[in-house]
Amino acid sequence: MESVLLQARKACPFLNVNNTAALRQLNNKSSGLLTKANQCPVMGAAIQTRGLHTTKKVMEEKTEPKHFEYENFYKTMLDKKHNDKSYRYFNNINRLAKKFPRAHLARPKDEVTVWCANDYLGMGANPILIETMKKTLDRYGAGAGGTRNIAGNADLHLQLESELADLHHTEGALVFSSCMVANDATLSTLGSKMPDCVIFSDALNHASMIEGIRHSKAEKHIFRHNDVEHLEQLLQSVDINRPKIIAFESVYSMCGSIAPIHKFVELAKKYNAITFLDEVHAVGIYGPRGAGITEHLDFDLNAASPHRGNGSIMDEIDIYTGTLGKSFGVVGGYIAGSSQFIDMIRSYAPGFIFTTSLPPAIVAGGRECVKYLKNSNVERRKQQLNARTVKARLAELGIPVVPNSSHIVPILLGDAASAKIASDGLLNEYGIYVQSINAPTVPVGHERLRITPSPGHTPEMIDHLVESLDDIWNRYGFKRVADYEAEGGRCDIGSKDAPKFSPIWTDEQLNYNMPAIEESQQKTSAV
């Protein structure tokens, strides 16, 4: 220390006049020596220069941007899905047209029975539809050639839209690439174009409707599922003169529940609203001509007088949406309503204007299928009878089916891991394909298997399904109806206050026949 000070005193006048004890005393005081150094013309300048460099370096270290790690972000998001067991696995399923409802896996020799398809009536394998599509493909080629306003507006599209308008007793219809697009485009266009619009949406509405409402940026109110009183409370909170849309589905595909359509229509009239009804999981299946639940509600009337103005509830729905991709066997979506409404959406909806038109073969197949199912009850009858049989057999074993009046058979597991185990076990050990359904498609705790019996499922296939499910439930100790009863119930299973359900197709309606068409269908199948 002494030698260091000796050298420093030679260069610094301040150090030269202060002894070692005084310097130590200054150093012990808070910032005392540093204060003196800053007063020095030499040291002060040096400290200031060094401080600037240090500050700049610190600032550079703090503000230097770190590159965004894209792959890490993807992994983090996927890890969330894996951790909460909601990650979606897509099985390699190749449906066999000549063996419906059979399909093969990645290896063609590995065949399974499909029990969860939305081709509810097996029309995707119907010879009438397939032959029509083959002929159209040979004549018009594969693609449509562009959007509807450029090169994709063929006579086939217009014929299909005419058939759909007739099916729903409306003035017009408009075909989209899918019903996801149809719902999104229609609700977003209406909600954004109608001034000060308010949309009332059922809590279990499909993602396509939710997206359309979100994209519209309109004010929205969500009412509890099928809750008429809650909907009315929400309607009362809004000025009656504001434009309003009540958006709901007829059949909810994950639980099989059916909307109280009459009551919703009454509220729409009372509060100056229009109705937006998604019949996606009902068209082709319900009603004497396959128009859906709304047609089915006045079955005899619509069977005798299938046209607008017959006094049925069909006349009271403002907007219908449906799909060609389920019971009608192909792909595509549509809306139906008044001619001015259809023209307005055609003119303003980006989802329609800027999307390439459906290919001619698809449109021709869809048209043929709609025409056919207007006149055939064979497929609907077999499907409903098979759905009744499956529900009854599972009830005998206490396997927990969410009760409903529709063709959907939802089997409750209650957690994602169990649903995956059940699905994998059925596929790998029993040759049965039933996909597990997890959040966000259903709420957490409501995970399930969703079974959809079709007219193609034989009694032997039903026996195998029921026995396989019973084996899986025994092996893994999955909850049965009695277990849910002991807990107080869940999803209307085992609940003392659960409503009672009867099939929407009555015995009398199932015996409704169309002899000429059924005979024609049998001849076609024989070919």
Disulfide bonds with the S-S distance in Angstrom:
none
